[in-house]
Amino acid sequence: MFQRDALSFRIFRWVVITLVAVFTAIPLYVMLVSSIKPLGDVTGVFTWWPSHISFQPYFQMWHTIPLATYFLNSIVVCTSATVFSVVIAIFAAYAVSRYEFHGKRIFTTTVLATQMFPGILFLLPLFLIFVTIHNGIGLQLYETRTGLIITYLTFVLPFSIWMLASYFDGIPRELDDAARVDGTSAMGALLRVVLPTARPGIIAVAIYAFMTSWGEILFASIMTNGNGQTLAIGLQGYANGVGVFWNQVMAASFVVSIPIVIAFMLLQRYMIAGLASGAIK
C-alpha cells in the first residue's frame, strides 16, 4: 500500500512539474521565435515557426529607440539602489539584532507595516517631497536618476532590513563577544566576523533589491522622462502611431533579460540559503 502511494505521488509530482515547465517554456519560446520573424509574420496570424528567419530585429532594435541609453540607465539606477540598500540594511539590521534601544519595537513594527501598503500610495507623497525640495533648495530630484534611486530605496529597504535582521539573529552572539575579547571594536566584529558569516543573506538581499528595481514600472514612468527613462519604460517606445514593432520588442526583451538570468543562475544558491534562513527564523 505504501509503495503504491509513493508511486502515485511520484507520478503526480512529475505531471505537475511537466505542466509547470511547459507553461513556463511556451512564453519564452514565443518570445524567442517572434524575435527572429519578419514584422509581417508577427502582426499576422500566429505561427509556431517563422516563414524565414531574420536577425534584423536584433540590429534594428538599437536604432528604433535609444535602447543602449535605457539599458545604461537601468544598470546605474538598479546597481546604485542595490548598493545603498545593502549597506544601509546591514547597519540597520545589525543594530536591531544586537542592541536594545528606545523605540526598537516601534521601528521594527513600522518597517514591517510599510510592506502592507501598495506602492501607489507613496507616489504622490514622494512627488510632493521632491517638488518641495526643488522649490526650497533648488535640488532637482524629479525626473532624474538620483530621484528614482531614492524612490526605490523607500520600498526596497524595509524588506531588506527585516530579512537581514532575521539572518543576523541566527548568527550566535558568542562570535561577536569572542571578537570583542580579542580587542576588536563593534564595527570590526561586524565587518570581520558577522558579514562573512552572513554572506548568503546579504547576497539574497542584493538580488531582491536589484530584481525589484529592474522590473519596476509605476514609479519609473512618473519619476523619469526622455533619455532618463529605464528599460521598463523605454521599451514602450517600440509602439508608435502606425503600429508596434513586436519583433523588435521581443528581441530587446530577450537581450536585456540575459544578464539578469545569468546573474540569478550564478547566485541562486545564495538567495535560496538567505531566504530559507530568514524564513526559518
JOMO-V164176 format. One record per residue. PHI is phi in whole degrees, -180 to 180 (999 if undefined). Layout:
phi = (PHI:PHI)
This chain:
phi = (999:-64:-65:-65:-65:-64:-66:-63:-66:-65:-63:-61:-63:-69:-64:-65:-61:-64:-63:-64:-63:-65:-61:-80:-76:-61:-61:-65:-64:-62:-63:-67:-67:-65:-74:-113:-98:-63:-59:-63:-70:-76:-84:-91:-67:-67:-129:-78:-147:-68:-63:-153:-78:-136:-99:-61:-56:-72:-92:-71:-63:-78:-106:-63:-133:-75:-61:-62:-66:-64:-64:-64:-60:-64:-62:-64:-66:-68:-66:-64:-62:-67:-62:-65:-66:-67:-64:-65:-64:-60:-70:-66:-67:-65:-65:-67:-77:-108:-125:-105:-149:-65:87:-62:-65:-64:-63:-65:-65:-65:-59:-72:-67:-64:-78:-87:-104:-67:-62:-63:-66:-91:-66:-66:-57:-64:-61:-66:-64:-63:-65:-65:-62:-65:-70:-82:-121:81:-83:-87:-114:-72:64:-132:-68:-62:-64:-69:-62:-62:-61:-64:-63:-65:-114:-91:-62:-55:-66:-63:-64:-62:-70:-69:-62:-64:-69:-64:-62:-81:-92:-56:-69:-61:-65:-64:-64:-64:-68:-68:-63:-76:99:-84:-74:-61:-67:-65:-64:-65:-75:-98:-116:-73:-62:-60:-71:-94:-56:-59:-67:-66:-65:-62:-64:-63:-64:-60:-63:-68:-68:-64:-70:-64:-99:-74:-120:-58:-70:-64:-72:-97:-89:-128:-158:63:-75:-88:-73:-93:-60:-58:-97:-62:-63:-68:-69:-74:-100:-130:-68:-87:176:-123:-83:-64:-66:-72:-60:-67:-64:-65:-63:-67:-67:-74:-84:-60:-59:-68:-64:-64:-62:-67:-65:-74:-113:-64:-66:-71:-66:-63:-64:-67:-67:-65:-65:-66:-67:-64:-63)
